């Protein structure tokens, strides 16, 4: 199964949407819709879990240690041909990743801080905690940033991830 989508330099956009129109099959299974410049792909939890899964130990914002099952956000971005490595230079350094929860909460990352050769920061898209689906107050998807001391960029009910680029002239 190919996981590549092309995004033109003028309109780089990757959206992962949980919920909303067209995101559930007729059998009611929730779907993760990925849109890259007008090209849409839907992923179910099984398809997301088929990507390389990491198990990480993190302490929740309530101080409870837990093991999360997650997919590295960079794996999802690679599937959309987002620039990385030595190619991440020049105006590509103005690119960002915006994560949004269904409650409107947002967290911002520069693409450079996610890149293995630059910041090597690795936000995770988590779908399970302690071997079970995420609890209702957290999921069905949650963005976790395990390396950060505060949970300011942990996003509950992850609904959308957008990749964009700032206009260098502004």
C-alpha positions as CSV (number, residue, x, y, z in Angstrom):
1,X,0.0,0.0,0.0
2,X,1.6,3.3,-1.1
3,X,1.5,6.2,1.4
4,X,2.8,9.0,-0.9
5,X,1.0,12.2,-1.7
6,X,2.5,15.1,-3.6
7,X,2.1,18.6,-2.4
8,X,3.1,21.5,-4.6
9,X,5.4,24.2,-3.2
10,X,2.7,27.0,-3.5
11,X,0.1,25.3,-1.4
12,X,1.6,22.9,1.0
13,X,-1.2,21.6,3.3
14,X,-1.7,18.4,5.2
15,X,-4.8,18.0,7.2
16,X,-5.7,15.1,9.4
17,X,-9.4,15.4,10.4
18,X,-11.1,13.3,13.0
19,X,-14.9,13.7,12.8
20,X,-16.9,15.8,10.5
21,X,-18.5,15.1,7.2
22,X,-17.2,12.2,5.2
23,X,-15.0,10.9,8.0
24,X,-17.0,7.8,9.0
25,X,-17.8,4.8,6.8
26,X,-21.3,3.5,6.6
27,X,-20.5,1.0,9.3
28,X,-19.7,3.9,11.7
29,X,-16.0,3.3,12.0
30,X,-14.3,6.7,12.6
31,X,-11.8,7.7,9.9
32,X,-8.8,9.9,9.8
33,X,-9.0,12.0,6.6
34,X,-5.7,13.2,5.2
35,X,-6.0,16.1,2.7
36,X,-3.0,17.3,0.7
37,X,-3.7,20.1,-1.7
38,X,-7.1,18.7,-2.7
39,X,-6.1,15.0,-2.6
40,X,-7.9,13.1,0.2
41,X,-7.1,9.8,1.8
42,X,-8.9,8.3,4.8
43,X,-7.2,6.2,7.4
44,X,-8.9,4.2,10.1
45,X,-7.3,3.3,13.4
46,X,-6.2,0.0,12.0
47,X,-4.4,1.7,9.1
48,X,-2.8,4.2,11.5
49,X,-1.7,1.3,13.7
50,X,-0.1,-0.4,10.6
51,X,2.5,2.4,10.5
52,X,5.5,1.9,12.7
53,X,4.1,2.1,16.2
54,X,6.1,3.3,19.2
55,X,5.3,2.5,22.8
56,X,6.3,5.4,25.0
57,X,6.1,5.9,28.8
58,X,4.9,9.3,29.8
59,X,3.2,10.9,32.8
60,X,-0.2,12.3,32.0
61,X,-1.1,15.9,32.9
62,X,-2.7,14.4,36.0
63,X,0.6,12.9,37.1
64,X,-0.4,9.3,36.2
65,X,2.3,7.2,34.5
66,X,1.1,5.5,31.4
67,X,2.3,3.6,28.3
68,X,1.0,5.2,25.1
69,X,0.9,3.5,21.6
70,X,1.7,6.1,19.0
71,X,2.8,6.8,15.5
72,X,5.6,9.3,15.1
73,X,4.2,12.4,13.5
74,X,7.2,12.5,11.2
75,X,6.1,9.1,9.7
76,X,2.8,10.6,8.7
77,X,4.5,13.7,7.3
78,X,6.9,11.4,5.3
79,X,3.9,9.7,3.7
80,X,2.9,13.2,2.4
81,X,6.4,13.9,1.0
82,X,7.0,16.8,3.4
83,X,10.5,18.1,3.0
84,X,13.1,16.8,5.5
85,X,16.8,16.3,6.0
86,X,19.3,18.2,3.9
87,X,16.5,19.4,1.6
88,X,15.0,21.3,4.5
89,X,16.7,24.7,3.9
90,X,15.9,28.1,2.5
91,X,12.2,29.0,2.4
92,X,11.4,25.5,3.6
93,X,12.7,26.6,7.0
94,X,9.6,28.8,7.2
95,X,7.3,25.7,7.3
96,X,5.3,24.8,10.3
97,X,3.0,22.1,11.7
98,X,-0.2,23.2,13.5
99,X,-2.0,20.6,15.6
100,X,-5.6,21.3,16.6
101,X,-8.0,19.5,18.9
102,X,-11.8,19.3,18.5
103,X,-12.1,22.0,21.2
104,X,-10.1,24.4,19.2
105,X,-6.9,24.0,21.3
106,X,-3.8,24.4,19.1
107,X,-0.1,23.7,19.3
108,X,2.5,24.9,16.8
109,X,5.8,23.3,15.8
110,X,8.4,24.5,13.3
111,X,9.1,21.9,10.6
112,X,12.8,22.4,11.4
113,X,12.4,21.4,15.1
114,X,10.8,18.1,13.9
115,X,13.6,17.4,11.4
116,X,16.0,14.6,12.5
117,X,19.0,16.7,11.4
118,X,17.9,19.9,13.1
119,X,15.7,19.8,16.2
120,X,14.9,16.1,16.2
121,X,11.7,16.7,18.2
122,X,9.2,13.9,17.8
123,X,5.6,14.6,18.5
124,X,3.5,11.5,18.6
125,X,0.0,10.7,17.4
126,X,-1.3,8.4,20.1
127,X,-4.3,6.1,19.8
128,X,-4.0,3.8,22.8
129,X,-3.0,4.0,26.5
130,X,-2.0,1.1,28.6
131,X,-3.1,-1.3,25.9
132,X,-6.7,0.1,25.5
133,X,-8.2,2.8,23.3
134,X,-7.6,6.3,24.7
135,X,-10.1,7.3,27.4
136,X,-13.0,9.5,26.2
137,X,-11.5,12.6,27.8
138,X,-8.3,12.1,25.7
139,X,-9.1,10.6,22.4
140,X,-9.7,8.9,20.0
141,X,-6.4,10.5,19.0
142,X,-4.0,12.6,21.1
143,X,-0.8,14.4,20.2
144,X,1.8,13.8,22.9
145,X,5.2,15.5,23.1
146,X,7.1,13.2,25.4
147,X,10.3,15.2,25.6
148,X,8.7,18.4,27.0
149,X,8.5,19.0,30.7
150,X,5.1,20.7,30.4
151,X,2.1,19.4,28.5
152,X,1.4,22.7,26.8
153,X,1.6,21.1,23.4
154,X,-0.3,17.9,24.2
155,X,-3.5,18.0,22.2
156,X,-6.5,16.0,23.3
157,X,-9.0,14.9,20.7
158,X,-6.6,15.6,17.9
159,X,-8.7,16.6,15.0
160,X,-6.4,18.3,12.5
161,X,-2.8,18.7,11.6
162,X,-1.9,21.3,9.0
163,X,1.5,21.9,7.4
164,X,2.0,25.3,6.0
165,X,4.6,27.9,5.2
166,X,4.9,31.5,6.3
167,X,5.2,34.1,3.6
168,X,8.7,35.5,3.9
169,X,7.5,38.9,2.8
170,X,5.3,39.6,5.8
